[in-house]
Amino acid sequence: MDFKGFDPTGRSTAADGTRSVKVMIAGGFGTGKTTMVRSVSDIRPLTTEETLTQASAGVDHLVGVTDKQQTTVSLDFGKIGINDELVLYLFGTPGQERFWFLWNGLFKGALGAVVLVDTRRLASSFRAIEEMERQDVPFVIALNIFPDSRDHPVEEIRDALDIPDDIPIVAFDARDRSASRDVLVALIRHLQERALALEPR
């Protein structure tokens, strides 16, 4: 994919000619945000995972993710060069409700977002989608396919999430670097299309 000249926000270009873009990786608790950042980042990612303890019982809802042993308590951070001209800085949000107050600060300056969805627990990502709409952040939906996920038609997922037709939905495996990169490329393509649609005719 050619992203030459990609600049829907007028961001400045670095001295080496690269353009940097802030992208959020959002979604519900246990949807794979940290896994995606780890798999796709060109650098060793910064993560703020802590071990789940008995003290979080009744606070963090582990329905569908009972094997989960760690959780992000602040943010994840990674970086990936899409090509020689475009670098994405990835900021992963915490998924638990008790850390949602951090989201407002994390979203400042974000050009777009990937919302991860676990098809076994669609409701876990409702809040993330609502936040994208509230803050008017363009986004794509990334269906993280877990080993025991059932195969649902994309349009069925779109209807269940009440997602407009113009928002891309991509199925992927967050553990796979190439698949995670393809999701980010889909987001950039979506941003390009939005920018073109807003240009005066």
N, C-alpha and C positions, 0 to 999 in steps of 0.2 A: 504494500500500500504506500502510495506517495503522499507524504504530508508536507511537501515543500511549500513554504509560504503560509503554513497553518498559523493563524493568529486571530482568532475570533474576538479576543479581548484587548488587543493592543499591547500585550506585555512586551517588555524590552528584551532584546537579545543579548546574551552574554558575550564577553570579549572573544570567545572561541567560536562564535557563530551559532551556538546551540540555544534553543528556546526551552525554558522550563515551565512546566504546568503542574499545579497542585491537583491531585485527584484523591477523593475520599473512597475508602473501602468500608462500606457500611452493611448493616444487616442485624438480624436478631442474635441472641445468645446461642453459641455453638453452631453457627452456620458456615464457619470455615474462613473467617476473615484473616486471622493470624496465619493460617496455613497458606492462603493465597499469597500474602505479602512475602512470606518466607520462600515460597516456591519460585516466585517470579523476580525477586529483587536481584540486581546486579551486585549489590554490596551486602555485607552481613547486616541483616535487618535489626533495628532496635525493637525489642518487644518488652512489654511490661506485664508478663504473665505471672500470676501468683497461684499457689496451690489452693484449691477449694478445700475448705475445712468444714467441720461440723457446725461452726458458728454461722455459716452461710445457709444452712438448712432452713427452709421456710422463707428465705429471702430470694435466693436464686432458684428459678424454676427449672428443674432438671428433667422434665418430662420429655422423653425422646432422646435425651443425651445423658443418661445415667452413668455412662462410662467416662464422662468428661472429668478430668482431674485438675485442669488448670484453667484460668480465665484471665482475660486482659482487664487490667484495672485502670489504665490511663489511655494509651494509644500504642499502635504499632507503626513503625516507619520504615520505608524502603525506597529504593530508587531503581528505575529501569530506563535505559536508552532505547526508544522505539527505533530510531535510526540515528545517523550522524547529526541530525538537526533538532531532534525532539527528545527531551528528557522528561519523564513523569516522576514526580515525587509523590509517593503513596502514603496516605495517612489512614490507618485502620482504626475504626471507632470501637469503644467497648460496647458489648451487647446487652449487659444487664441493666435493668431499669434504674438501679441505684446509682449508675454512673452516667446517666443520660444528660445530667447537667453540664458535662464536659463538651457535649456536641456543639453548642453554639460557638465556642472558641475554635474548635477544630475546623469548622466549616468556613471560617473567614478566609477569603481569597481562593476558595476552591473553584476550579473551572467546571468540574463535573464529578460524578460519583458512579461507583458500581455498587448495586445493592444485591448482596448475596441472599439467596433463598434456599431453604431446605424444604423440598417438596413434601416431606413427611410432616412438616410443622409450618405450614404457610403462615399461620397467625403470628409466628415469632418475628416476622419481618414487616408486619403492618406498620409498626411505629417508624421504622426506617424510611419506608415509602412516604408516609405522611410528612416526615421531616424534610424530605427532598422537595415535596410539593410546597410545604410551608415556606421554605427558604428559597424557593425557585431555583434549585440546583438541577441542571439537566442530568439524567441518569439512565443507565441501562440495568436490566435485571439479569443476574447471573444465577442460573439454577445449578447449585452444587450437587452433583450426583453421588450419593453415598451408596455403599454396597447393597443396602437393603431398600433403596429408593424404588418406588414403583414408577413405571413409564407412563407419564401423563402427556397428552397432546398439548402443544404450546398454547393453543387457543383456549384450552380448558384452564390452564394456569393463568392466562391473561384475564379471563373472566373472573376467576376466583380472587385475583389480586386487584381487580378493577383498574387495569392498566390500559391507557389509550393505545390505539393501533400504531402510533408513530414511535413508541418507545420499544427499542429492541429487547428481545428476550433470548438469551444464549445459554445453552446447557454446556457444562464443563466439569472437569475434575480439578478442584483447587490444589491438589497435590502435584499436578502436572504443569511444569513451567510453560510449555508451549501452549497448552490450553488456556492458562491464565493470561498469557500474553495476548492471545486471540481475543479474550474478553476486553482487554484494555484497548486493543485496536478497534473493536466494535464501538467502544465509547468514543474514541477520537473521531471515527467516521460519523457517528451520530452528532457530535458537536459541529463537525464540518457542515453536515446537512442542515442543521439548525441555523448556522451562521449564514449559509447561502439563502435560506428561506427568508431571513430577516433583512437581506440586502434590498435597498430600494430598486425598483424595476424601472 
